[in-house]
Amino acid sequence: MSRSIRLDAVLIQAVIAGALSFAHLHDLAEAAGQTGWKAWAYPVSVDLLLVAAWRRLRTARRDGSAWTWFVIALVASLGANVATAGLLDLANVPAWLRILVAGWPALAFLGGTLLVHTPTEPAAHPQPVDQVAAPEVEMDRTDTPAPTPPADVPELDPAPAQPAPGAPTVPAALLDHARKLADTHRASTGSPMTAEALAVRLGLPAPMTDAIAAQLQLT
């Protein structure tokens, strides 16, 4: 019951305030030269712009244009209330006020149009496809992968012969290098490398080259 009484009191107060503001706007418009139905249309125009701006503010509080038109309509309503309180001679209205009243319809139409046709929220831009994160899929392998067939194993050379007594000792690194040269030569030409070709490639003294060729079994 108390809620109904409070709601009714607010409605009555709103009706009284609206009627008084409506009458003040009508009197001011009529004093500014707008007679007949035009004087009654001005209060409707001001109040509708005020309501439209308020509805816009409820959905987009950061909209600067809504605040601008709300203030304009509020100033027009309050200005009419103050002007008709004895501060303005309604029998001799100044020219600037006549100009404001005459230009109000165009201003109200512009404000109402902008409030209605301005989108509330900016349109959301679609996210580029390349920036969409793909869902992570965890896959459990239950099958055993097939064994990879062994690659072709090159034919190994027979074990190098033991160096002859009195032959110079060949370092292991040098022997490996010579073996790689011989293998490369065989892979590129298809024929084994000769001792003379190995001597040219290594540029070593003849005894050392002969010892290497003997261990690699090069002729």
Steps between C-alpha positions, in 0.01 A plus 500: 500500500779745590670435163177584313455824698861603433464425129176696474654799677790505255266484205287784635810711560624428147164597348491828694858593408443407137179703479664810649802472271269443204301815586815713540636390163163572339485848651854582391444375144176697474671816631774451236243512219408132465122501537232235464601136471865598453522625858375160623743310279810661654463337845448162335817547292713596801371218721539237227861602438566485874348150526688376191833624636430340839414165341821522301703565815354191667641275225823690423618709793827591328325644196602867494232596247225366727626715787514803266138468388386421852655824626353700209147371567542549875617860453204570271256363758661672799545821304129516425412436864733778621403745225131475581559556873494879460860551385391555140237739367286266293329799342831622358716196418853587375594422141767241591241292687265513201788372285571214742136397515465515122813291446416238762305263268801450270732450799263250663460309172878476460549379856223242482630363170855463631384330818287249313735411214833488686594137578515416868813287489771486233480200273734222607772430248539134408818347629743405222517132426874487552462636855243242611674254725443144393381271779764274636420138426675237704547179307596171663665250270388146570666336205869426471663690214637283225876463511684715251678288240875533533669721250736356250823432683801559281727204458775516751853476389693202626706553809805707424821309465755526770781742417825338387787498744702818479212699339420841655220511755182657358291709744145376541352839398706506179400142421131586549537803274661291228228238531233770452678625189511146361131441578399831339701418191338155472148648547551767232693300239396143571859378506744468789751777558858433397803557717626767259170694522504480880860628507395800287204574727695472825826661385703298745842342464517172308572276802200634692276475194615143429425405862150643480432334161624168639264518798207598273604234245523749215694401190 
